[in-house]
Amino acid sequence: MANKSTKKSATRKSKSSKRNRKNKPWFGFIFIILGAVCYFYLQKTNPELLNSMLSSMGDSIESSIESTITTAKTNIPKGNNSQPAGNKAPVYDETDKHLPVVTRNLPIGLEIPLCQGTKALAEGKQLPQGHEIHKYSGFTLCYREDYEQAEWVAYCLTKDELTKESERSNDFHEDKNISTKSATPGDYTRSGYDRGHLAPAGDMSFSTQAMQDSFNMSNMSPQVPAFNRGIWKNLEEQTRKWANKFGAIYVVSGPLLDKPASSYKTIGANKVVVPEYYYKALLAPMGDSVIAVAFLLPNAKVSDSYWNYALSIDELEKRTGLDFFYLLDDETERQIEKSYRESNWN
């Protein structure tokens, strides 16, 4: 009998609990009504008090958002530069509160590589001397003062962004965002080298601002004319075709800066380093998976196909010291970076 009584008591409590849960929404409505009454009352009788209360609430919300972003950045564990362990979180520019493009549920900021600069940001440290990370309308870059150019530029190009909204401007200009001052157009004058785009103007034609940003001198690097107007241009055009085919493509481009700046030929008053090689690391969604490939091209006139200079992401990481697409889960990253299939891209 005692057991039955206990069961009945438990049943009554359970039913009572369910009724209480069902009744809880009414409390919400009551609070909303009371809040509205208080709002309109204060608006008429004491508007200064009302504005003070709303301002305090806004400050509290803003503080909460800042705390969330800080937590996301510092969630990347400290470790070696090639492969952070454990959970991975995106890295943001300290001054940027806008999130990059999200494609097919891939991680936010997937295009940003892990370098000395982004690793420092993720760990809540100051940027190393000579490294500056800046977010522009269409891309992000890490500027290396010693070399007077970006170590990498990164962006996600979607199919929708292939719609041309802005004409090429050819307005090359110094980048005022660089605290140590960027190279200038004059550094390239009569040098024998083109002002070669790292983030192509053709990929930034979806907006006037993105087009203008692409002509910042921080986005330029000295390229042999036949290279810039030949194999490099061909690969840029093909990248846009892949964006159209796959719906989106993640792009990281840059010069290979694997030696001290003093070891390279330089041009101009600012001693802009002339790289010997340029790279592109590409990742695209394909069905429920992703594919990746890299290219490392000599800064010279070459007449053969860019496919003759293709390599795995792993191989490019060894050459550059960068960690590409590190926000992928470890197994996916391992699989797609160890090799590539040309047939996946054709």
C-alpha positions in Angstrom: 0.0 0.0 0.0 2.8 2.4 0.9 4.3 1.9 -2.5 1.1 2.6 -4.3 0.6 5.8 -2.1 4.1 6.9 -3.0 3.5 6.3 -6.7 0.2 8.3 -6.6 2.0 11.1 -4.7 4.7 11.2 -7.4 2.1 11.2 -10.1 0.3 14.1 -8.5 3.6 16.0 -8.3 4.4 15.2 -11.9 1.0 16.4 -13.1 1.3 19.5 -10.9 4.7 20.2 -12.4 3.3 19.9 -15.9 0.5 22.3 -15.1 3.0 24.8 -13.7 5.1 24.6 -16.8 2.0 25.1 -19.0 1.1 28.2 -16.9 4.5 29.8 -17.1 4.0 31.5 -20.5 1.2 33.6 -18.8 3.9 35.1 -16.5 5.9 36.1 -19.6 2.9 38.0 -21.0 2.2 39.7 -17.7 5.8 40.9 -17.5 5.7 42.2 -21.1 2.5 44.1 -20.3 3.9 45.5 -17.1 7.1 46.5 -18.9 5.2 48.3 -21.6 3.1 50.2 -19.0 6.3 51.2 -17.2 7.9 52.3 -20.4 5.1 54.6 -21.5 4.7 55.9 -18.0 8.3 56.9 -17.7 8.3 58.3 -21.2 5.7 60.8 -20.2 6.7 61.5 -16.6 10.5 61.1 -16.5 12.1 60.6 -19.9 15.6 61.3 -18.6 15.4 58.4 -16.2 14.1 56.2 -19.0 17.0 57.1 -21.4 19.5 56.4 -18.6 18.0 53.0 -18.0 18.0 52.1 -21.7 21.6 53.3 -22.0 22.7 51.1 -19.2 21.0 48.1 -20.8 22.8 48.8 -24.1 26.2 49.0 -22.4 25.5 45.7 -20.7 24.6 44.0 -23.9 27.7 45.5 -25.8 29.9 44.3 -23.0 28.4 40.8 -23.3 29.1 40.7 -27.0 32.7 41.8 -26.6 33.2 39.1 -24.0 31.8 36.5 -26.3 34.2 37.5 -29.1 37.2 37.5 -26.8 36.2 34.0 -25.5 36.0 32.7 -29.1 39.5 34.1 -29.9 41.2 32.7 -26.8 39.6 29.3 -27.2 42.4 28.3 -29.6 44.9 26.4 -27.4 48.6 27.3 -27.5 50.7 24.9 -29.5 52.9 24.6 -32.5 52.2 26.7 -35.5 51.5 23.8 -37.8 48.6 22.2 -36.0 46.7 23.6 -33.0 45.3 20.9 -30.8 41.8 20.4 -29.4 38.9 22.7 -30.2 39.5 25.2 -32.9 37.9 28.7 -33.1 38.0 31.5 -35.7 40.4 34.4 -35.5 39.2 37.9 -36.0 40.9 41.2 -36.6 40.8 43.2 -33.4 39.1 46.1 -35.1 36.6 44.1 -37.1 33.2 43.1 -35.7 31.8 41.7 -38.9 31.9 38.0 -39.6 33.2 36.6 -42.8 31.1 34.7 -45.3 29.8 31.4 -44.1 29.3 28.7 -46.8 27.6 25.3 -46.4 28.1 25.3 -42.6 31.8 25.6 -42.9 33.6 27.4 -40.0 33.5 31.2 -39.9 36.9 32.6 -41.0 38.0 29.3 -42.6 39.9 31.3 -45.2 42.2 32.9 -42.6 45.5 31.0 -42.3 47.4 30.5 -39.0 50.5 32.6 -39.0 52.6 34.3 -36.3 50.1 37.2 -36.4 46.8 35.3 -36.3 48.2 32.9 -33.7 49.1 35.9 -31.4 45.6 37.4 -31.8 44.0 34.0 -31.0 46.1 33.7 -27.8 45.2 37.3 -26.8 48.7 38.5 -27.3 50.1 41.6 -29.1 51.0 41.2 -32.8 54.7 40.4 -33.4 56.7 43.4 -34.6 56.4 43.8 -38.4 53.1 42.0 -38.6 49.8 43.8 -39.2 46.4 42.1 -39.9 43.7 44.2 -41.5 40.2 43.4 -42.8 39.0 45.1 -45.9 35.7 45.1 -47.8 36.5 41.9 -49.8 39.6 40.3 -48.1 41.9 40.1 -45.1 45.6 40.4 -45.2 48.7 40.2 -43.0 51.2 42.9 -43.9 54.9 42.3 -43.3 56.8 45.5 -42.9 60.3 44.0 -43.5 59.1 42.9 -47.0 56.8 45.8 -47.7 54.0 43.6 -48.8 51.4 41.1 -47.5 52.5 37.6 -46.4 49.0 36.4 -47.3 45.6 37.7 -48.4 42.5 35.6 -47.8 38.9 35.7 -48.8 35.9 33.6 -49.7 34.6 34.2 -53.2 31.0 33.1 -53.7 29.1 32.6 -57.0 26.8 35.6 -56.2 29.9 37.8 -55.9 30.8 37.1 -59.5 28.1 39.6 -60.6 30.0 42.6 -61.8 29.0 45.8 -60.0 32.2 47.9 -60.3 34.6 48.5 -63.1 38.4 48.2 -62.6 39.6 51.5 -61.2 43.4 51.3 -61.6 43.6 53.7 -58.7 46.8 52.4 -57.0 47.3 54.1 -53.7 49.2 53.9 -50.5 47.4 52.0 -47.7 46.8 54.4 -44.9 45.8 51.6 -42.6 49.4 50.3 -42.3 50.9 52.0 -39.2 54.4 51.7 -40.5 53.3 53.0 -44.0 52.9 50.7 -46.9 54.8 50.6 -50.2 53.9 53.4 -52.6 53.1 53.3 -56.4 56.3 55.2 -56.9 58.3 52.2 -55.6 57.3 50.3 -58.7 57.9 53.1 -61.2 60.4 52.2 -63.9 61.4 49.1 -61.8 60.6 46.6 -64.6 58.0 44.9 -62.4 54.2 45.0 -62.4 52.1 46.0 -59.3 50.8 42.5 -59.0 47.5 42.0 -57.2 47.4 39.3 -54.5 43.6 39.6 -54.1 42.7 40.1 -57.8 40.6 43.2 -58.8 38.6 40.7 -60.9 37.5 39.0 -57.7 36.5 42.3 -56.1 34.2 43.7 -58.8 31.1 42.9 -56.7 31.3 46.3 -55.0 32.9 49.7 -55.4 34.5 49.6 -52.0 36.0 46.1 -52.5 37.4 47.2 -55.9 38.9 50.3 -54.3 40.4 48.3 -51.5 42.0 45.9 -53.9 44.2 48.7 -55.2 45.8 49.4 -51.8 49.5 49.0 -52.2 49.4 46.6 -49.3 47.7 44.2 -51.7 50.5 44.6 -54.3 53.7 42.6 -54.9 56.4 43.0 -57.6 55.7 40.5 -60.4 57.5 39.9 -63.6 55.1 41.3 -66.3 54.9 38.1 -68.3 54.1 36.2 -65.0 51.4 38.7 -63.9 49.8 38.9 -67.3 50.3 35.2 -68.1 50.1 32.2 -65.8 49.1 34.2 -62.7 46.2 35.8 -64.6 45.2 32.4 -66.0 45.0 30.9 -62.5 43.0 33.9 -61.2 40.5 33.5 -64.1 40.2 29.8 -63.4 39.6 30.5 -59.7 36.5 32.5 -60.6 35.3 29.7 -62.8 35.7 27.3 -59.8 33.7 29.7 -57.6 30.9 29.6 -60.2 31.1 25.8 -60.4 31.2 25.0 -56.7 29.2 27.9 -55.5 32.1 29.3 -53.4 35.8 29.0 -53.1 38.2 29.8 -50.2 41.3 31.6 -51.5 44.7 32.3 -49.8 47.3 34.0 -52.0 50.7 35.4 -51.3 54.4 35.6 -52.1 56.7 32.9 -50.7 58.7 34.8 -48.1 60.9 32.0 -46.8 64.1 34.0 -46.4 65.2 37.2 -44.5 64.2 40.3 -46.4 67.9 41.2 -46.9 68.3 38.1 -49.0 66.0 39.3 -51.8 66.3 41.8 -54.6 64.4 45.0 -53.8 62.9 47.9 -55.7 62.0 51.5 -54.8 62.8 53.8 -52.0 61.0 51.6 -49.6 63.0 48.5 -50.6 60.1 46.4 -51.6 61.2 42.7 -51.8 60.9 40.9 -55.1 59.6 37.4 -54.4 60.9 34.4 -56.3 57.6 32.4 -56.0 53.9 33.0 -55.5 51.3 30.6 -54.1 47.6 30.0 -54.0 45.8 27.7 -51.6 42.3 26.8 -52.6 39.4 25.0 -50.9 35.9 24.4 -52.3 32.8 22.6 -51.1 31.9 19.6 -53.2 28.7 17.8 -52.2 28.8 17.0 -48.6 32.6 17.2 -48.5 35.4 19.7 -49.4 38.4 19.5 -51.7 41.7 21.5 -51.7 44.7 22.1 -53.8 47.7 24.5 -53.9 49.9 26.0 -56.5 53.5 27.4 -56.2 54.5 29.3 -59.2 57.9 30.9 -60.1 57.9 34.7 -60.6 59.0 34.4 -64.2 57.7 33.9 -67.7 56.4 30.4 -68.0 54.4 29.1 -70.9 53.1 25.8 -69.4 50.0 25.0 -67.4 49.6 26.0 -63.8 48.7 22.4 -63.1 52.4 21.6 -63.6 53.0 23.6 -60.4 50.2 22.1 -58.3 51.0 20.5 -54.9 49.2 19.4 -51.8 48.3 21.8 -49.0 50.7 19.9 -46.7 53.6 20.6 -49.1 52.8 24.3 -49.4 52.5 24.6 -45.6 56.1 23.2 -45.3 57.3 25.8 -47.7 55.4 28.8 -46.3 55.3 28.0 -42.6 51.6 28.8 -42.6 48.7 26.6 -41.5 45.9 26.7 -44.1 42.2 25.9 -43.4 43.1 25.0 -39.8 39.5 25.5 -38.6 38.4 22.3 -40.2 38.0 19.3 -37.9 41.3 17.5 -37.7 40.3 14.4 -39.7 38.9 16.4 -42.6 41.9 18.7 -42.6 44.3 15.7 -42.6 42.4 14.0 -45.5 42.2 17.0 -47.9 45.6 18.4 -47.2 47.8 15.3 -47.7 47.0 15.1 -51.5 44.9 16.5 -54.3 43.1 15.1 -57.4 43.1 17.2 -60.5 40.0 15.4 -61.7 38.0 16.9 -58.8 38.6 20.4 -60.3 38.1 19.7 -64.0 
